[in-house]
Amino acid sequence: MKWYKKQINSLVAYFSILSFVIILLIIIAKLDTPETVVVTNINTIKSVEASKIMPITTNIFQGIFEAPEYKKVFSTAEISNHKSEKIEFDGTLTGYGPDCIGCSGILACPPNSKVLNGNIYYDDDKYGKIRILAADPSIPCGSIVKISNYTPIGEDFYGIVLDRGSDIHGLTMDLLYESENQIRTLGRIYNINFKLERWGY
């Protein structure tokens, strides 16, 4: 009788393990099926539908070891060393008006637009209506920058580098406002995150 019980217990254990292995194989097979995702950028410029060819199980491990989308830099020299790459850095954002002392009201970058009329936006073919920025010469004219953590606006937004400034160096950028009166209470705002989405025009 004891021998029968041992045999039955062995068979039960064997079938339990076999069932577990079969269920595990079914789960892995289901995870390996392609999935479709819709990616929308923060300003809802456009949506892109993409099919992932690699299985989810592979994507999980790849995600751990993949390099970040943006290369983090910490100086002007590093910005120059990573031209044409997607980079990000933390810096300072100030504001200026076209009527500031020593300002001509004409942007330093082509097409050298006049902005004394209060026009603080640029209409880009891809990014639409975006704000105008002055930046360090290491960032070429026409570059698109995504700006985060700027409390006066309160949400992420895009700007385009169309101006320079004698006080704008390194990791500082200057955001164009309609007049100097609008920026009197702003001052310098630190810990701004800048992401370069496009180098030049």
N, C-alpha and C positions, 0 to 999 in steps of 0.2 A: 504493500500500500504506500509506503514511504517512497519507494522507487517511482511509482506513478505520479505522486505529487511533485517530485523533483523534475520529472519529465514535463509535466504540465507547466510548472513554473518557468522552466527553461524555454518552452515554446511561447509562453506569454511574453517573456522578456525579449525573445528574438523578434516576434511580430511587432512589439512596441518600438523597438529600435528601427525595424524596417519601415514602419509607418512614419516615424519621425524623419528618416532620410528621404522618403518619397515626398512628404510635405515640404521639406526644405528645398528639394530640387524644383518643385512646382513654384515656390516663392521666387527662387533665383531666376527661373525662366520668365516669370511675369515681370521682374525688375529689368530684364534685358530688352524689353520691348521699347522701341523709340517713343519719346514723348515730344509734344509740341508745346512751345511756350510763346507768349507774346511779351515783348520787351517794349516799355514805353519810357522815354526819357522824362526828366523832371519838369520840363516846360511843355510837355505834350506836343513836341514839334512833329514827331512822326512815330508810328508804331511799326515794328518789324516782326514778322512771324518767322520763326526759325525752328527747324526740326533738329533735335539732338540725335546724332547718329550713334554716339557712344552710349552704352548702357548706363543706367543710373548708378550701378555698383561701381563702375569705373570712374564716373564723374565725382562720386563722393571722395575717392582717394585722390583724384587729380586736384580737386578743390583745396585740399590740405597743402599740397606742395607747389601749386601754381604761383607764379610771381604776381604781386598786386597789379591792378590795372594801371595805376599811376605810380611813377617813381617819385619818392619823397626827396626833396632837395632842401638845403639849408642855407644857401648863399647864392649870390649873383654868379660866381664862378661856376657853381654846379649847374645853374640854369643854362649857361652857355655850353656846358659839356654835354647836355642832353637835348640839343636842338632836334626838333621834329619828333620827339617822344612825348607821350602824355606824362606830364609831371604835375606835382602839387607841392605847395609850400604854405606855411603859416606866416602871416605877416601883418602889416598895418594898412588900414584904409583911411584916407582923409578925404575931404570934400573941397571943391573949389568952384568958383563961378567964373564965367568968361569976362566979368568986369573986375576981376581982382587987380591989385596994384601990379603993374608990370605985364599984365596980360593983354594980348592984342585982340582977343575974341576970335582968332583964327586958329584952327587946329594945326599942329605941327606935322601930322601925317597926311599923305594924299588921301582924299582929294582936297585937303586943306580947306575944309568947310568953315563958313562963318557961323558962330554959335551965339552971337550977341542977341539974336532973335528969340532966345530961350529954348532952342531945339537941343535937347540933351540926349536924343536917341539917334541911333543909326539903324537903317533898314537893311539887314543882311539877307542874302538869298536863301541861306539855309536856316539861320537862327531867328529870323524875323526881326521885330523891333526890340533892340537891346540898348543898354546904357553905354555911354562913352567914358573911356578911362584914359588917364595918363599913366605911363609906366616907365620903368627903367629901360634904357636902350638895349639891354640884353634880350628884351622881349620885343620882337619885330612888330612894326605897324600892321594892323589888320588881324592880330592874334585874338582869338576868342578865349575868354576866361570865365569860368563858372565860379561865383562868389557865394560863400556860405558863412553864416554866423555874423552877418551885419545887422545889428539890432534896429537901426532906423528904418530898414525896409522890412525886416522880420521874416523873410523867406529867401530861399536860394534864388539867384538870378544870374543872367549872363551879361557880360560887358565886352566891348571891343576896344583894343588899344588903338587910339587915334591921336594921342597927344603925348607930349613930353613935359617935363617941368624941372626947373633948376633944383628943387628940393626933393624930387622924386627919384630915389636911388634904391638899389637893392630890393628888399622884399616889401617895399611900400608901393601902393598904388593910390591914385587920386581919382575920385569919382566926380564927374561933371554935374553940377547943379545949375539951375537957371540963373542964379545970382549969388553974390557973396552973402546977402542977407539971409539966405536959406541955410547957410552952414555955420552961422555964428555960434550956435549951441552944440554943434556936433563934435568938434575937436578931432583928436586922433583915436581911432577905435582899433584895439589890439586883438590878437588871436583870431584874425580873419583867415579862413581857408580859401586858397586860390587853386583852381585846377585849370591847367592850360589844355583846352579841348582842340585848339587849332593853332598852328604856328603860321603867322602871317596871312595874307589874303589867299 
